[in-house]
Each structure stands twice: as C-alpha cells, then as structure tokens.
C-alpha cells in the first residue's frame, strides 16, 4: 500500500514534518536529539524534501553558534564576566536541595549539563511556568547572565518541547485514517520507512511493540535481537522523558537514589528507563540492585536503606543482542537468555516482565529503510504517546474482551492485559474497532510477548511445568 503524505498533512497540519529533512541536516550527528532537531528545522528552514545546500548551511550555522560544546564553558563564562547576556540551546534542569538545620528555605538552582555549569540562579516564575524543569528537564533557548556576586543566572527560557497534547483531537485524527494508514504513520513517525518491502506486517507489529513502555506505565519488557535492528533508536530520539543507559556498570545511586546527594535516581525521574547492551551489563553491587529492582518491578515502589519508599510509574526496558542460526532464528531457542548475565536467569526476576519482543523478526536496518515520507514531529509524537499512560479506558476494554483459563497465572494475565491495552493505545486511540481487530492487532501480539517469557520460565523452573508452555486466551 502506498503512503499518502498529502493525506497526513491534511489531517495533522503543522504537527507533521517531512522526515527526509532530518537526515539531510546533519543535526543528529551534531548530538541534537530528533525531538529538538525537527522543531528547529521547521522553525528555521521549513519545507519539503532533503535540505538544499543553502538550507543546510543556514541550519548548521545556527547550530554552530547556538549549541555549545563541552569545551565552550570558559568562553561562555568569560563573556558573562564582560556583561554579555549569552543565548544558547541546551537541556536545562532545576533542582531544589534541602539542607537540615539551616533555618532558611533554599531557592531552586538550575544546571546546564552539557557545560557542566551548576548552581545557576533562576526566577521562581520560570520554574512555576515550566514544572518539567524539576523532573527530566527541558530543551530550549536559554538566556544566561552573571549576577554582581558572580552567580550565573537564567534570565529567560523558551522551551522547544511540546508541553501538552489535545488527546481528543488526536483521537479525531485517528478516526480519519484507516488502520493500515495509521500503523504506517506510527512507523514513519518513529523514523522508519513503512513502504520498504522488508517491513512486513509482522515486522511492523514488533517495531510498534517498542512503543508499549511509552504508552503503558510500569510496563517492563525486554527486546532480544541481533545487532543492527535499531533497538535503541526510537528511545534515544523520542523524548527526554526516556533515559537510555548503554551497557557498562550500573550503580544503585544511578537507578534508585544517591545516598550522598539524596537525589532521586533514573527510575524516579523518568517515564521510561532503557538499559541497552544488557549482555555487557554489570551491577556495582548486585545484591543492592536486584532486590530493590524486583520489588519495583512488582509494585512500582522501591527503597534503599535509610530512605522512605519511592513510588514511580517508570517503565523499564532491557535491550540485548543475541546470535541467530542459519535460519535467522535464535541460536539458543530453548533458552533465549543463555548468553545474558546470570541475574536475568532468576525466574522471580524474569516473571515480572510483561514480555520479550522477538527482535529477530525485525530486519536489520539500512539507510534506505529510513523514513522518507511525512510523519508526526518527534516531540509531538512522543508527548502524545506518553499522554496516554494514565488513561484506563483501554485496559477496561481489554479486560472486558479477554477470557483466561487455568493455564495462566495472575502475572500472565496482568502482563497480557497491559500489552493488549498498550497496542490499543498505539493503534486504536479512538477505541473504534471490532472484536476481530482487537484479537488480531492487540491480543495476539500481547500473548506472543508473554509466551516468550513463559517458555523460558518453563525450562528454568519446575514450578511452571504443571501449567505447561502455552497460555490459552479467548476473545469475548
């Protein structure tokens, strides 16, 4: 089926963009996330098709002046000492640090992480206007000056990110497109070319499954795939409410709470935390991480010694590389986790995940598979998905139309229902569908995701043998 870019523009207007603009701009290579880059392109060089040479020069000249490098810190500080108000584009965060027995209420302090500039003064009015600064922070245009006492101060801030989405309008837009058109729009908005022949209906289904942690709160999933399928791409670019940690060593302070600064960790500040390259993942103190993490995956709460419980609706995603055989199937089909760290083999830990995305059924990414049509701007797209997290209508629909039997545990049922609810939010946000649509597009992939968890549990723990390898569900 052909992709109708004109139709997408007609339905979404200035909320969409020609996806060929971004790759030809070079902005992502300069370290600008897609949700910021597409905003800039539409403001500075609006248009269609790949950027012309003069457009590329214009946007890159702007970026070279407005986007600071890490080694620009002293240059910027010098200009501030000369009385200049310096304007830059960067991520801005605000923190409030409480100190016991000081007798005064502290002012909020801002930081610009890319420059390693901290403890900047910021007007209360800016913080009140943009509360997200206190959470993940916001990308935007920052005006920075220097107070007479030598303290850097944020004097103005213009955010670049979409702050709110009209979900009613989003649902009305969905109603104007067929399911196939909407599915392809989702893929295009993610940055993939839905018209590429290697992106079959099956592959598209599993690519869309990558969005489940965005639309469902406390949704925990793994994706196992060979290298090169673009597992982390959408998480890196969709929103700064998504945090990506690539391999290496993970500490309790990083995930949960910093014992020294008392700053809340990634799980408490973000909507989605992604642990990439889990085959090389190590924990600094496994006992201090696995215990709280298992508790969090089950209850949405965690604690560390000396600190009160912290509640969060953050979803956890684990991405891992696995080897395939000559038939492009997992080499260790009987135990998909055989080559991964041993802590993943603990059934009590694994059972808390809703599913495993079969990334081996997604083709390896190549340049011609990048989106070349009109899709939703990444900042709007990401915020629309995240705005659906707290809407319970979809879970209610899944509960009303799904029947389980003795082959499923409570965790199986909850996992399948959450996955089915997520697919409803992605494909049918307007909730206009038949029971056959629900079975094909939502319940079937939800069941497959959980089956891959059940298969591993069945082989690792005799407790699951009595239930069998298969889970049976009916549509009602």
HELIX and SHEET records of a PDB file:
HELIX    1   1 UNK A    5  UNK A   12  1                                   8    
HELIX    2   2 UNK A   13  UNK A   15  5                                   3    
HELIX    3   3 UNK A   20  UNK A   23  1                                   4    
HELIX    4   4 UNK A   28  UNK A   30  5                                   3    
HELIX    5   5 UNK A   34  UNK A   44  1                                  11    
HELIX    6   6 UNK A   53  UNK A   66  1                                  14    
HELIX    7   7 UNK A   70  UNK A   72  5                                   3    
HELIX    8   8 UNK A   73  UNK A   81  1                                   9    
HELIX    9   9 UNK A  113  UNK A  115  5                                   3    
HELIX   10  10 UNK A  124  UNK A  129  1                                   6    
HELIX   11  11 UNK A  131  UNK A  134  5                                   4    
HELIX   12  12 UNK A  167  UNK A  175  1                                   9    
HELIX   13  13 UNK A  179  UNK A  190  1                                  12    
HELIX   14  14 UNK A  201  UNK A  208  1                                   8    
HELIX   15  15 UNK A  209  UNK A  211  5                                   3    
HELIX   16  16 UNK A  212  UNK A  215  1                                   4    
HELIX   17  17 UNK A  233  UNK A  237  1                                   5    
HELIX   18  18 UNK A  252  UNK A  255  1                                   4    
HELIX   19  19 UNK A  266  UNK A  269  1                                   4    
HELIX   20  20 UNK A  278  UNK A  280  5                                   3    
HELIX   21  21 UNK A  286  UNK A  299  1                                  14    
HELIX   22  22 UNK A  342  UNK A  345  5                                   4    
HELIX   23  23 UNK A  347  UNK A  350  1                                   4    
HELIX   24  24 UNK A  359  UNK A  361  5                                   3    
HELIX   25  25 UNK A  367  UNK A  369  5                                   3    
HELIX   26  26 UNK A  378  UNK A  387  1                                  10    
HELIX   27  27 UNK A  393  UNK A  400  1                                   8    
HELIX   28  28 UNK A  410  UNK A  427  1                                  18    
HELIX   29  29 UNK A  435  UNK A  438  1                                   4    
HELIX   30  30 UNK A  439  UNK A  443  3                                   5    
HELIX   31  31 UNK A  444  UNK A  460  1                                  17    
HELIX   32  32 UNK A  462  UNK A  467  5                                   6    
SHEET    1   A 2 UNK A  16  UNK A  18  0                                        
SHEET    2   A 2 UNK A 374  UNK A 376 -1                                        
SHEET    1   B 6 UNK A  86  UNK A  95  0                                        
SHEET    2   B 6 UNK A 109  UNK A 112 -1                                        
SHEET    3   B 6 UNK A 117  UNK A 122 -1                                        
SHEET    4   B 6 UNK A 152  UNK A 159  1                                        
SHEET    5   B 6 UNK A 138  UNK A 146 -1                                        
SHEET    6   B 6 UNK A  86  UNK A  95 -1                                        
SHEET    1   C 5 UNK A 242  UNK A 246  0                                        
SHEET    2   C 5 UNK A 272  UNK A 276  1                                        
SHEET    3   C 5 UNK A 315  UNK A 321  1                                        
SHEET    4   C 5 UNK A 221  UNK A 225  1                                        
SHEET    5   C 5 UNK A 355  UNK A 358  1                                        
SHEET    1   D 2 UNK A 249  UNK A 250  0                                        
SHEET    2   D 2 UNK A 282  UNK A 283  1                                        
SHEET    1   E 2 UNK A 301  UNK A 302  0                                        
SHEET    2   E 2 UNK A 310  UNK A 311 -1                                        
SHEET    1   F 2 UNK A 402  UNK A 404  0                                        
SHEET    2   F 2 UNK A 473  UNK A 475 -1                                        
END                                                                             
